Amino acid sequence: MDCVNLQTHRMHMPQVEQFFHLFRSDISQLPVPEKFTFPFYFEPSELAKCAALELQDYLNAQTDFVHNFGLDDAQDGLQIGKMFGVLVVKNSEGKLGYLAAVSGKLGGKNQHAFFVPPIFDMLTTNSFFLLEEDEINQLNRSIEHLEESEKLENAKEFLKECKSIYAEKLASMRALHKKNKADRKYSREAQKTVLNESDYAEFIEDLIKQSYRDQHHYDVLKKESQEQILSAEENLSKLVSEINGLKDFRKKKSSELQLRLFEQYQFLNAFGEKKDVLSIFKEKLAIQPPAGAGECAAPKLLQYAFAHQLQPIALAEFWWGKSPSLEVRKHKNYYPACRGKCEPILGHMLQGLKIDDNPMLQTVAIDVDLEIIYEDDDLLVINKPSELLSVPGIQVKDSVQTRILERFPELQEPVIIHRLDMSTSGIMLLAKNKLAHQLIQDQFIQHTIEKRYTALLDGLIPEKSGLIDLPLRVDLDDRPRQVVCYTHGKSAQTKYEIVQIENNKTRIHFYPLTGRTHQLRVHSAHHLGLNTAIVGDDLYGNRADRLHLHAGFIRFSHPTTKQRLTFEIADPF
């Protein structure tokens, strides 16, 4: 059964219950999964994809809401793509259907005819959230008014002028007194031989009085300046204290509102147990939930299913619309549930369901040999297969490092000099002793090692060569994904040149000038980079048999002989 060729108009048909959508397509030949989807790393089942395509068909044809997804360049206004989800369920009569949800608000509303409602609708008329939000907005306006007031600006300017004027007066007086001191010294020496002893003693006494008089004048001016500046500071401090008092009150109100909101988010699981989001995050991570926890599609879908005695069968989530400026999101691409907000919540909600095994805990490359392509007293050069970790993970121990230490038990020093992503294949250097490790690592730090990666991109690239310069940081809500961030990101630069075009795909050479996590993958997929994901990139593009990224060339200086060594391995794809 092919679900792509669906009708493009919305079908009006009797619903078993609200938000439960019967399939419009023939699904009789599609297998029903025996276990529920592991939500954080999966390929959607054919049944879930069919439901997703029907939802996409609805989005293309609907007139129920207005939202600018950024798909039409001619449409004005803020463009916001959204994550949508479908949950295939079975009702009490044994009929298969699906629920649909959207992450966050849609068209400025939480309630929609086609989508399950939120766990808690904070936008209902006269809700405590809207009332409290209005008070906080009034505080914001009051703070903004005070911060932009002429009174505050005048107080700042007066304090600045006071400091400047008295600094100038004191400096001028010090200069005058310095000159007076020099003149007194000159007069003292000049009159020493002119005046008799009695007159000279009287003359010296007068000079001393002049010195005391100068010091007194300076002390008076200094005290006057301190009093004037203190008065100006106190005047400014009163205005600033009023603003800070309002800010503290606003912070208190916001915190109380956030906690009250969290209390409304009560999540069910398959056992019928209910737990609030504060308890979930406290038990799982010992932290307060991030803002927006519980607003994603997956928790909404499961909550509605459990509350209405619908049996969850399979899940799928996809992006619809323009990608956010920081992240890599492709229109219609499937994505797993986010980890930062959803992992603790779904950890509770999925209790009582039979879940697919976590693919990330499976050692895919367990039967693949680790090929050593060069060895001497200092070095090992290996060809790492795809899907093998460079170093042991928290739960998966199979890695390059563990295999090498098993093969060479006499090695006591650290062997890993640099790493390749688990899904990337190719050349890795390993050190047999501490000195070799340090000397080669220094070459990486000083960028004297030449590296080249080959990738197959899922599309055509207009420029033959170029430089990608996009700073990267981790996505705090969805590790290990990386995002482009000009505020907190670390510099990441990649040179590239196209090798050839193959069946509407681009074979390309990458020369990374920095070594950030997922640098080549993000620089390929991000719309500010090449805007074309690497084939098989399950984080930033579409899954395939493997990630088509290979570290195929390296040139470096041997730590002992200083000879320049070159290694090259042909692309395995």
SVG drawing of the C-alpha trace seen along z (x, -y; Angstrom):
<svg xmlns="http://www.w3.org/2000/svg" viewBox="-20 -89 95 100">
<polyline fill="none" stroke="black" stroke-width="0.4" points="0.0,0.0 1.5,-3.4 0.3,-6.3 1.9,-9.0 -1.0,-9.3 -3.6,-10.7 -6.5,-12.9 -5.6,-16.5 -8.9,-17.6 -10.0,-16.9 -12.4,-14.0 -15.4,-14.5 -16.2,-11.1 -17.7,-10.0 -15.0,-9.9 -14.9,-7.1 -14.2,-9.9 -12.9,-13.4 -9.4,-13.7 -9.3,-10.0 -8.8,-9.9 -9.5,-6.8 -7.1,-6.2 -8.4,-7.4 -6.0,-5.0 -6.1,-1.2 -3.7,-0.1 -4.7,3.6 -1.4,4.7 0.8,2.6 2.3,4.5 1.3,3.4 4.4,3.0 4.5,5.5 6.3,3.0 6.0,-0.7 8.5,-3.1 11.7,-3.9 11.2,-7.6 14.7,-9.0 16.3,-7.1 14.1,-5.3 12.9,-5.0 9.1,-5.5 7.1,-2.4 5.2,-2.3 2.0,-2.6 3.2,-5.8 4.5,-7.2 1.1,-6.7 -0.5,-8.6 2.1,-11.4 1.4,-11.6 -2.3,-12.0 -1.5,-14.8 0.7,-16.5 -2.2,-16.2 -4.4,-17.9 -1.8,-20.7 -1.6,-21.4 -5.4,-21.7 -6.7,-23.0 -8.5,-26.3 -9.0,-25.8 -6.1,-28.1 -3.7,-30.7 0.0,-30.2 3.0,-31.3 5.3,-28.3 7.7,-30.1 6.9,-27.9 5.5,-30.8 8.1,-33.5 5.3,-35.9 3.6,-35.6 4.5,-38.5 5.1,-38.3 7.0,-36.1 7.9,-32.7 7.8,-29.8 8.2,-26.1 6.7,-23.6 7.2,-20.1 4.1,-17.8 3.5,-14.4 1.2,-11.4 0.4,-8.6 -1.1,-5.4 -3.5,-4.0 -6.1,-1.2 -9.4,-2.0 -11.6,0.2 -13.2,1.7 -9.8,2.8 -9.9,0.2 -6.7,-1.5 -6.5,-5.2 -4.2,-8.0 -4.0,-11.1 -2.2,-14.3 -0.4,-17.0 1.7,-20.1 4.6,-21.2 3.7,-24.5 1.1,-26.9 -0.2,-27.0 -1.6,-30.2 -1.5,-31.7 -3.9,-29.1 -3.7,-25.9 -7.1,-24.4 -7.6,-23.1 -10.2,-20.8 -7.7,-18.3 -5.0,-18.3 -5.2,-16.8 -5.3,-19.6 -2.3,-20.5 -1.8,-19.0 -2.8,-22.4 -4.2,-25.3 -2.7,-28.4 -4.4,-30.5 -8.1,-30.0 -9.9,-33.2 -9.3,-34.6 -6.9,-31.8 -4.5,-32.4 -1.7,-32.4 -3.1,-35.2 -4.0,-37.2 -0.5,-36.8 1.1,-37.4 -0.8,-40.7 0.6,-41.7 4.1,-40.8 3.7,-42.7 2.6,-45.8 5.7,-45.4 7.8,-45.2 6.2,-48.4 6.8,-50.2 10.5,-49.0 10.9,-50.1 9.3,-53.5 11.7,-54.1 14.8,-52.9 14.0,-55.2 12.9,-58.2 14.5,-61.6 14.9,-61.7 17.1,-58.7 19.1,-59.9 19.6,-63.3 20.7,-61.6 23.3,-59.6 24.5,-62.6 24.7,-64.8 26.8,-62.1 29.1,-61.9 29.5,-65.7 30.2,-65.9 32.9,-63.3 34.4,-65.0 34.3,-68.6 35.8,-67.7 38.4,-65.4 39.4,-68.4 39.4,-70.8 41.4,-68.5 43.9,-67.8 44.2,-71.6 44.8,-72.3 47.4,-69.5 49.2,-71.0 49.1,-74.5 50.3,-73.1 53.1,-71.2 54.2,-74.5 53.9,-76.3 56.1,-73.5 58.7,-74.0 58.7,-77.8 59.0,-77.4 62.0,-75.1 63.6,-77.6 62.9,-80.5 64.3,-78.5 67.6,-77.9 67.7,-81.5 67.1,-83.2 69.4,-81.0 72.4,-83.1 70.6,-86.5 68.7,-86.6 70.1,-86.6 69.4,-83.7 66.4,-85.4 64.8,-86.6 65.5,-83.2 63.8,-81.3 60.7,-83.6 60.8,-83.1 60.9,-79.3 58.0,-79.4 55.9,-81.4 56.8,-78.8 55.5,-76.0 52.3,-77.9 51.9,-78.2 52.3,-74.4 49.7,-73.8 47.4,-76.3 47.7,-74.5 47.0,-71.2 44.0,-72.7 42.5,-74.1 43.0,-70.7 41.3,-68.8 38.4,-71.3 37.9,-70.8 38.3,-67.0 35.6,-66.9 33.4,-69.1 33.8,-66.8 33.1,-63.7 29.9,-65.2 28.7,-66.3 29.4,-63.0 27.9,-61.0 24.8,-63.2 24.6,-62.5 25.2,-58.8 22.5,-58.6 20.0,-60.3 20.8,-57.9 20.8,-54.9 17.2,-55.7 16.0,-55.6 18.0,-52.4 16.8,-50.8 13.2,-51.5 13.9,-49.7 15.7,-46.8 12.9,-46.4 10.4,-46.1 12.8,-43.6 13.0,-41.5 9.3,-41.5 8.9,-40.6 11.4,-37.7 9.4,-36.5 6.1,-36.7 7.6,-34.9 9.0,-32.2 5.7,-31.7 3.9,-31.6 6.3,-29.1 5.9,-26.8 2.1,-27.1 2.2,-26.3 4.4,-23.2 1.8,-22.0 -0.8,-21.8 1.3,-19.5 0.3,-16.1 1.4,-13.2 -0.3,-9.7 1.4,-6.5 0.2,-3.1 -0.4,-2.0 -2.7,-4.9 -0.3,-6.5 -0.1,-10.3 3.0,-12.4 3.6,-16.1 6.5,-17.5 8.3,-19.0 8.5,-15.5 9.6,-13.9 12.5,-16.2 13.5,-16.2 13.6,-12.4 15.3,-12.0 17.8,-14.9 17.4,-16.7 16.7,-20.0 13.7,-22.2 12.0,-21.5 13.0,-23.8 10.4,-26.2 8.1,-24.5 8.5,-21.0 5.3,-19.1 4.4,-21.3 6.0,-18.9 3.9,-16.7 4.9,-13.3 3.7,-14.0 0.5,-15.5 -0.3,-12.5 0.4,-9.9 -1.5,-11.9 -4.6,-12.0 -4.3,-8.3 -3.9,-7.2 -6.8,-9.5 -9.1,-8.1 -8.2,-4.4 -6.5,-4.3 -3.6,-1.9 -0.4,-3.5 1.0,-1.6 3.6,-3.7 4.9,-7.3 6.3,-9.6 7.3,-13.3 8.2,-15.5 9.2,-19.2 6.9,-21.3 8.0,-24.7 11.1,-26.8 14.1,-25.8 14.8,-27.8 17.8,-30.1 20.0,-28.2 19.0,-24.5 19.0,-22.2 15.4,-21.2 14.3,-20.1 10.7,-20.4 8.9,-17.0 11.9,-15.2 11.3,-12.9 12.9,-13.6 13.1,-11.8 11.7,-13.3 13.9,-15.9 16.0,-14.8 16.2,-17.9 12.5,-18.4 10.9,-15.0 13.3,-12.3 12.4,-12.5 8.7,-13.0 8.5,-10.1 10.5,-8.0 7.5,-8.2 4.8,-8.1 6.1,-4.9 6.1,-2.8 3.7,0.1 4.3,0.3 6.5,2.8 9.2,0.6 11.6,1.3 15.1,1.8 17.3,-1.3 19.3,-1.1 22.0,-3.3 22.9,-0.6 23.5,2.0 27.1,2.6 26.5,2.5 30.2,2.9 30.8,5.7 31.6,8.2 33.7,5.7 37.4,6.0 39.6,3.1 42.1,2.7 45.6,1.6 47.3,0.0 50.6,-1.1 52.5,-0.3 55.9,-1.1 57.3,-1.7 55.4,-5.0 52.3,-4.8 49.3,-2.9 47.3,-4.1 43.9,-2.4 41.0,-2.4 37.9,-2.9 34.7,-1.3 31.5,-3.2 29.3,-2.9 32.2,-2.2 32.9,-4.6 36.4,-6.1 36.3,-5.8 34.0,-3.8 30.6,-5.4 28.6,-5.4 26.7,-2.3 28.4,-1.0 32.0,0.1 33.0,1.4 35.3,-1.2 38.6,-1.7 40.3,-2.3 39.0,0.9 39.9,3.0 43.4,1.7 44.0,2.2 42.7,5.7 45.0,6.4 48.0,4.6 47.7,5.2 51.2,4.0 50.2,0.5 49.8,-1.5 49.8,-5.1 46.8,-6.8 46.4,-5.7 43.7,-8.0 45.1,-11.2 42.0,-12.4 38.5,-11.1 36.1,-10.4 32.3,-10.5 30.8,-7.1 29.2,-7.1 32.2,-8.4 34.7,-5.9 38.4,-6.4 41.9,-7.1 42.7,-7.5 46.1,-8.0 46.9,-6.3 50.0,-6.7 51.9,-3.9 53.7,-6.1 53.1,-9.4 55.8,-11.4 54.4,-10.3 50.9,-11.2 52.0,-14.7 54.0,-15.5 51.2,-14.5 48.6,-16.2 50.7,-19.4 50.5,-19.1 46.7,-18.9 46.6,-22.0 49.0,-23.9 47.0,-22.8 50.1,-21.4 48.4,-18.1 46.7,-17.9 43.3,-16.2 40.8,-15.5 37.3,-14.0 35.1,-12.8 31.3,-13.1 28.4,-12.4 25.8,-15.1 22.2,-14.5 21.8,-17.1 23.7,-19.5 26.0,-22.3 26.3,-25.5 29.8,-26.6 32.8,-24.5 34.7,-25.4 34.6,-27.7 34.9,-28.3 32.1,-27.7 32.4,-29.7 29.6,-29.0 30.2,-28.9 28.7,-25.9 27.5,-24.9 25.6,-22.0 21.7,-22.1 21.0,-22.2 17.5,-20.8 18.5,-18.0 22.1,-16.7 24.2,-15.7 22.7,-17.8 24.7,-21.0 23.3,-24.4 24.8,-27.5 25.2,-30.2 27.0,-33.5 26.6,-34.5 27.9,-31.4 29.2,-29.2 32.9,-28.2 34.5,-29.1 34.1,-26.4 35.6,-26.7 35.6,-24.2 37.1,-24.5 35.5,-22.4 35.8,-21.5 33.5,-19.5 34.9,-16.3 32.1,-15.2 28.3,-14.9 26.8,-11.4 23.1,-10.7 22.1,-14.2 24.4,-13.8 27.6,-15.7 30.9,-14.0 32.9,-16.6 36.2,-17.0 36.1,-18.7 39.2,-20.3 38.3,-21.1 40.3,-24.0 38.8,-23.4 37.5,-20.2 34.1,-20.9 31.6,-18.1 29.5,-17.3 31.2,-20.2 31.1,-18.7 27.6,-17.4 26.1,-20.8 28.2,-22.8 26.7,-20.6 23.1,-20.6 22.6,-24.1 20.9,-26.6 23.7,-29.1 26.2,-26.4 25.8,-24.2 22.1,-23.6 22.5,-19.9 22.8,-17.1 25.3,-14.3 23.7,-11.1 22.7,-8.9 22.9,-11.7 20.3,-10.6 20.6,-13.8 20.6,-16.5 19.3,-14.8 17.7,-11.4 18.8,-7.9 20.4,-5.5 22.6,-2.4 25.4,-4.5 26.6,-8.1 28.5,-8.8 31.4,-10.6 34.9,-9.2 38.3,-10.5 40.3,-9.3 43.5,-11.3 46.0,-12.5 49.6,-13.9 51.7,-14.5 55.2,-14.5 56.4,-11.3 57.1,-12.2 60.5,-10.5 61.9,-10.6 60.2,-13.9 59.6,-12.4 56.4,-13.6 54.0,-10.6 51.0,-10.4 48.1,-7.9 45.1,-7.6 42.2,-5.2 39.7,-5.0 36.1,-6.0 34.1,-3.0 30.9,-4.3"/>
</svg>
